[in-house]
Amino acid sequence: MINDTSLIRMVIDSLVKQHDWSYEYALEKFYNSRVCKGISDKNTGMFTFSPNEIVRLCYEEFSGII
């Protein structure tokens, strides 16, 4: 995730605003997610997704949908 820091910041900011979470909580929740691991894996291509797509995938994972 070396070059994905701006994407991750936008995702974390969205999670904080939409859930009224602390930045630290959103960061921990995201970094422990399968979505974050998917972004780290260049084979998935997830690093090319928009922040909104990543946030949607996070919601799905956090809700137990994926």
C-alpha positions as CSV (number, residue, x, y, z in Angstrom):
1,M,0.0,0.0,0.0
2,I,3.0,2.3,-0.4
3,N,1.3,4.5,-3.1
4,D,-2.2,4.2,-1.9
5,T,-2.1,6.6,1.1
6,S,-4.3,9.2,-0.5
7,L,-6.9,6.6,-1.4
8,I,-6.8,5.3,2.2
9,R,-7.1,8.8,3.7
10,M,-10.2,9.5,1.6
11,V,-11.7,6.2,2.7
12,I,-11.0,6.8,6.3
13,D,-12.3,10.3,6.1
14,S,-15.6,9.0,4.6
15,L,-15.9,6.3,7.3
16,V,-15.4,8.9,10.0
17,K,-17.9,11.4,8.6
18,Q,-20.6,8.8,7.7
19,H,-20.5,6.8,10.9
20,D,-19.4,9.6,13.3
21,W,-16.5,7.4,14.3
22,S,-13.2,8.7,15.7
23,Y,-10.4,8.8,13.2
24,E,-8.5,6.2,15.3
25,Y,-11.4,3.8,15.4
26,A,-12.0,4.1,11.6
27,L,-8.4,3.6,10.9
28,E,-8.2,0.4,13.1
29,K,-11.4,-1.0,11.7
30,F,-10.3,-0.4,8.1
31,Y,-6.7,-1.7,8.5
32,N,-8.1,-4.9,10.0
33,S,-10.5,-5.4,7.2
34,R,-10.4,-7.8,4.2
35,V,-11.0,-4.7,2.0
36,C,-7.7,-3.2,3.1
37,K,-5.9,-6.5,2.4
38,G,-7.5,-6.5,-1.0
39,I,-6.1,-3.0,-1.7
40,S,-2.7,-4.2,-0.7
41,D,-2.8,-7.1,-3.1
42,K,-1.9,-5.6,-6.5
43,N,-3.4,-8.7,-8.2
44,T,-6.9,-7.7,-7.2
45,G,-6.8,-4.4,-8.9
46,M,-8.7,-2.9,-6.0
47,F,-6.1,-0.1,-5.7
48,T,-7.7,1.4,-8.9
49,F,-11.2,1.6,-7.3
50,S,-12.6,5.0,-6.3
51,P,-12.9,5.9,-2.7
52,N,-16.7,5.5,-2.9
53,E,-16.3,2.0,-4.2
54,I,-13.9,1.1,-1.4
55,V,-16.2,2.6,1.3
56,R,-19.2,0.6,-0.2
57,L,-17.1,-2.6,0.1
58,C,-16.2,-1.7,3.7
59,Y,-19.9,-1.3,4.5
60,E,-20.6,-4.6,3.0
61,E,-17.9,-6.3,5.0
62,F,-18.7,-4.5,8.2
63,S,-22.4,-5.5,7.7
64,G,-21.5,-9.1,7.1
65,I,-22.6,-9.0,3.5
66,I,-19.2,-10.1,2.1
